[in-house]
Amino acid sequence: MTPYLAFRLILGDDIALGPGKVQLLEAIRDTGSIAAAGRAMGMSYKRAWHLVDTMNRCFANPLVEASKGGAHGGGASLTPLGREIIVLYHGLETRARKATEADLAALIRHLAKGASVKR
Protein backbone atom coordinates (compact mmCIF):
# COMPACT_ATOMS: atom_id res chain seq x y z
CA MET A 1 0.00 0.00 0.00
CA THR A 2 1.39 3.39 -0.96
CA PRO A 3 1.26 5.99 1.82
CA TYR A 4 -0.69 9.14 1.08
CA LEU A 5 -1.94 12.25 2.83
CA ALA A 6 -5.63 12.64 3.61
CA PHE A 7 -7.24 15.89 4.68
CA ARG A 8 -9.85 16.47 7.33
CA LEU A 9 -11.62 19.65 8.33
CA ILE A 10 -11.98 19.65 12.12
CA LEU A 11 -14.57 21.81 13.82
CA GLY A 12 -14.38 21.54 17.60
CA ASP A 13 -14.88 17.88 18.47
CA ASP A 14 -16.37 17.04 15.06
CA ILE A 15 -14.79 16.04 11.81
CA ALA A 16 -16.78 18.34 9.56
CA LEU A 17 -15.34 16.88 6.38
CA GLY A 18 -12.83 14.26 5.33
CA PRO A 19 -12.27 11.72 2.59
CA GLY A 20 -14.92 9.29 3.85
CA LYS A 21 -17.55 11.99 4.22
CA VAL A 22 -16.83 13.30 0.74
CA GLN A 23 -17.13 9.74 -0.57
CA LEU A 24 -20.50 9.48 1.23
CA LEU A 25 -21.67 12.76 -0.34
CA GLU A 26 -20.68 11.44 -3.76
CA ALA A 27 -22.53 8.17 -3.12
CA ILE A 28 -25.66 10.07 -2.05
CA ARG A 29 -25.38 12.17 -5.20
CA ASP A 30 -25.08 9.02 -7.31
CA THR A 31 -27.77 6.90 -5.59
CA GLY A 32 -30.28 9.49 -4.38
CA SER A 33 -30.44 7.73 -1.03
CA ILE A 34 -28.58 7.81 2.29
CA ALA A 35 -29.37 4.12 2.85
CA ALA A 36 -28.13 3.08 -0.61
CA ALA A 37 -25.04 5.25 -0.25
CA GLY A 38 -24.28 3.65 3.11
CA ARG A 39 -24.75 0.15 1.70
CA ALA A 40 -22.45 0.98 -1.20
CA MET A 41 -19.81 1.99 1.34
CA GLY A 42 -20.39 -1.00 3.61
CA MET A 43 -21.95 0.92 6.48
CA SER A 44 -25.32 0.88 8.19
CA TYR A 45 -28.02 3.43 7.50
CA LYS A 46 -27.63 4.64 11.09
CA ARG A 47 -23.91 5.30 10.59
CA ALA A 48 -24.47 7.03 7.24
CA TRP A 49 -27.25 9.18 8.72
CA HIS A 50 -25.00 10.13 11.67
CA LEU A 51 -22.25 11.25 9.28
CA VAL A 52 -24.74 13.29 7.21
CA ASP A 53 -26.16 14.85 10.37
CA THR A 54 -22.67 15.83 11.54
CA MET A 55 -21.87 17.45 8.19
CA ASN A 56 -25.20 19.27 8.10
CA ARG A 57 -24.62 20.64 11.62
CA CYS A 58 -21.04 21.74 10.88
CA PHE A 59 -21.84 23.84 7.84
CA ALA A 60 -23.88 27.05 7.76
CA ASN A 61 -26.42 25.35 5.48
CA PRO A 62 -27.18 21.65 4.95
CA LEU A 63 -25.17 19.63 2.45
CA VAL A 64 -27.82 16.90 2.17
CA GLU A 65 -31.61 17.15 2.12
CA ALA A 66 -33.56 14.01 2.92
CA SER A 67 -37.23 13.35 2.18
CA LYS A 68 -39.24 10.95 4.29
CA GLY A 69 -40.53 7.70 2.90
CA GLY A 70 -44.10 7.20 1.84
CA ALA A 71 -45.99 5.70 -1.05
CA HIS A 72 -43.11 6.58 -3.40
CA GLY A 73 -40.32 6.01 -0.87
CA GLY A 74 -37.91 8.54 0.54
CA GLY A 75 -34.69 9.79 -0.83
CA ALA A 76 -31.88 12.24 -0.39
CA SER A 77 -30.12 14.74 -2.57
CA LEU A 78 -27.21 17.10 -2.28
CA THR A 79 -27.93 20.76 -1.92
CA PRO A 80 -26.07 23.20 -4.15
CA LEU A 81 -23.71 23.73 -1.19
CA GLY A 82 -23.16 19.97 -0.92
CA ARG A 83 -22.15 19.81 -4.58
CA GLU A 84 -19.86 22.82 -4.12
CA ILE A 85 -18.20 21.28 -1.06
CA ILE A 86 -17.22 18.18 -3.07
CA VAL A 87 -15.54 20.35 -5.71
CA LEU A 88 -13.80 22.52 -3.09
CA TYR A 89 -12.54 19.48 -1.17
CA HIS A 90 -11.09 17.79 -4.25
CA GLY A 91 -9.44 21.06 -5.31
CA LEU A 92 -7.88 21.40 -1.85
CA GLU A 93 -6.65 17.82 -2.01
CA THR A 94 -5.06 18.32 -5.41
CA ARG A 95 -3.28 21.57 -4.49
CA ALA A 96 -2.14 20.28 -1.10
CA ARG A 97 -0.75 17.05 -2.53
CA LYS A 98 1.24 18.97 -5.13
CA ALA A 99 2.54 21.39 -2.50
CA THR A 100 3.64 18.59 -0.15
CA GLU A 101 5.00 16.13 -2.74
CA ALA A 102 8.70 16.53 -1.89
CA ASP A 103 8.19 16.45 1.88
CA LEU A 104 5.94 13.40 1.64
CA ALA A 105 8.54 11.60 -0.49
CA ALA A 106 11.16 12.37 2.17
CA LEU A 107 8.90 11.05 4.93
CA ILE A 108 8.11 7.89 2.98
CA ARG A 109 11.82 7.12 2.65
CA HIS A 110 11.92 6.87 6.46
CA LEU A 111 9.01 4.44 6.81
CA ALA A 112 9.81 0.93 7.94
CA LYS A 113 9.96 -1.54 5.08
CA GLY A 114 6.88 -3.73 5.08
CA ALA A 115 5.14 -1.56 7.67
CA SER A 116 1.38 -1.73 7.63
CA VAL A 117 0.13 1.79 6.95
CA LYS A 118 -3.35 2.52 8.32
CA ARG A 119 -5.76 4.80 6.50
Backbone torsions as a table, in degrees:
resi	resn	phi	psi	omega
1	MET	NA	131.5	179.5
2	THR	-85.7	127.2	177.5
3	PRO	-63.8	150.0	178.1
4	TYR	-152.4	162.9	175.1
5	LEU	-93.1	142.8	174.2
6	ALA	-127.3	146.5	-173.9
7	PHE	-114.9	135.6	177.0
8	ARG	-126.4	144.1	174.1
9	LEU	-103.8	112.7	-176.5
10	ILE	-98.8	133.0	177.1
11	LEU	-130.1	101.4	-175.9
12	GLY	63.2	-124.3	179.5
13	ASP	-90.4	-1.9	-175.7
14	ASP	-103.1	147.2	167.2
15	ILE	-90.9	103.8	-176.9
16	ALA	-69.2	-35.1	-176.3
17	LEU	-159.1	142.4	177.1
18	GLY	-162.9	-177.6	-175.1
19	PRO	-60.5	-38.9	179.5
20	GLY	-68.3	-39.5	179.4
21	LYS	-69.0	-37.0	176.2
22	VAL	-65.6	-40.6	176.9
23	GLN	-61.2	-40.1	177.8
24	LEU	-64.3	-43.8	177.2
25	LEU	-58.3	-43.6	179.7
26	GLU	-64.5	-38.0	178.6
27	ALA	-68.5	-37.7	176.1
28	ILE	-65.1	-43.2	177.0
29	ARG	-56.7	-43.4	-174.6
30	ASP	-78.2	-30.4	-175.6
31	THR	-102.8	-22.5	-176.6
32	GLY	73.8	20.1	-175.1
33	SER	-154.6	135.5	175.0
34	ILE	-69.0	-42.0	-179.4
35	ALA	-62.5	-47.2	-179.5
36	ALA	-65.8	-38.1	178.1
37	ALA	-63.7	-44.0	177.8
38	GLY	-61.2	-45.9	178.1
39	ARG	-58.9	-43.0	-179.4
40	ALA	-61.9	-27.0	-179.8
41	MET	-98.6	2.1	178.3
42	GLY	75.9	31.4	178.4
43	MET	-128.2	160.3	179.8
44	SER	-72.9	159.9	174.9
45	TYR	-58.8	-41.3	-179.0
46	LYS	-59.4	-44.2	179.5
47	ARG	-65.5	-45.7	179.6
48	ALA	-61.1	-44.0	179.7
49	TRP	-63.2	-40.5	178.6
50	HIS	-60.9	-43.3	179.2
51	LEU	-64.3	-42.0	177.2
52	VAL	-62.7	-45.1	179.9
53	ASP	-60.2	-42.6	178.2
54	THR	-61.4	-46.7	178.8
55	MET	-61.5	-45.6	-178.6
56	ASN	-62.0	-35.1	178.9
57	ARG	-74.4	-30.6	-175.5
58	CYS	-78.3	-24.7	-178.5
59	PHE	-100.7	156.1	-177.0
60	ALA	-60.6	-31.7	177.7
61	ASN	-133.7	153.6	-177.4
62	PRO	-60.7	148.3	174.5
63	LEU	-95.0	-25.5	-177.9
64	VAL	-130.4	135.5	172.6
65	GLU	-114.0	128.8	179.7
66	ALA	-111.2	144.3	173.8
67	SER	-114.4	140.7	-177.7
68	LYS	-69.5	155.4	178.1
69	GLY	-66.7	176.1	-179.3
70	GLY	170.1	-153.8	-178.7
71	ALA	-58.6	-34.0	-179.0
72	HIS	-104.2	8.6	-179.9
73	GLY	78.4	165.7	179.0
74	GLY	-92.9	-167.2	178.7
75	GLY	179.5	-179.4	178.4
76	ALA	-150.5	150.0	176.8
77	SER	-145.1	157.1	176.0
78	LEU	-79.9	143.1	172.2
79	THR	-78.8	168.9	174.0
80	PRO	-55.4	-37.4	177.4
81	LEU	-64.6	-40.5	178.5
82	GLY	-59.2	-43.0	178.2
83	ARG	-66.4	-39.3	179.1
84	GLU	-65.6	-39.1	-178.9
85	ILE	-62.3	-39.1	177.5
86	ILE	-59.7	-47.8	-178.9
87	VAL	-63.3	-44.9	-179.9
88	LEU	-62.6	-42.7	-178.7
89	TYR	-62.9	-47.6	-179.2
90	HIS	-64.6	-35.4	176.2
91	GLY	-64.8	-42.9	177.1
92	LEU	-60.5	-46.5	178.8
93	GLU	-56.6	-48.1	-177.5
94	THR	-61.8	-49.4	-178.9
95	ARG	-66.0	-40.4	-178.9
96	ALA	-67.6	-40.6	179.1
97	ARG	-63.8	-40.8	177.5
98	LYS	-64.6	-41.4	-177.2
99	ALA	-69.3	-25.6	-175.6
100	THR	-107.3	6.9	-175.0
101	GLU	-51.8	-51.4	-175.7
102	ALA	-66.3	-44.0	179.6
103	ASP	-65.1	-39.5	178.6
104	LEU	-64.3	-41.8	178.2
105	ALA	-60.2	-39.9	178.4
106	ALA	-65.7	-41.6	177.9
107	LEU	-63.8	-42.9	-178.0
108	ILE	-60.8	-35.9	179.4
109	ARG	-61.4	-21.9	-178.2
110	HIS	-96.2	-1.1	178.1
111	LEU	-72.0	148.8	177.4
112	ALA	-66.0	139.1	177.8
113	LYS	-66.5	132.7	179.3
114	GLY	76.6	6.4	179.7
115	ALA	-66.5	143.9	175.5
116	SER	-85.6	117.2	-178.2
117	VAL	-97.4	123.0	179.7
118	LYS	-87.6	146.1	176.1
119	ARG	-84.8	NA	NA
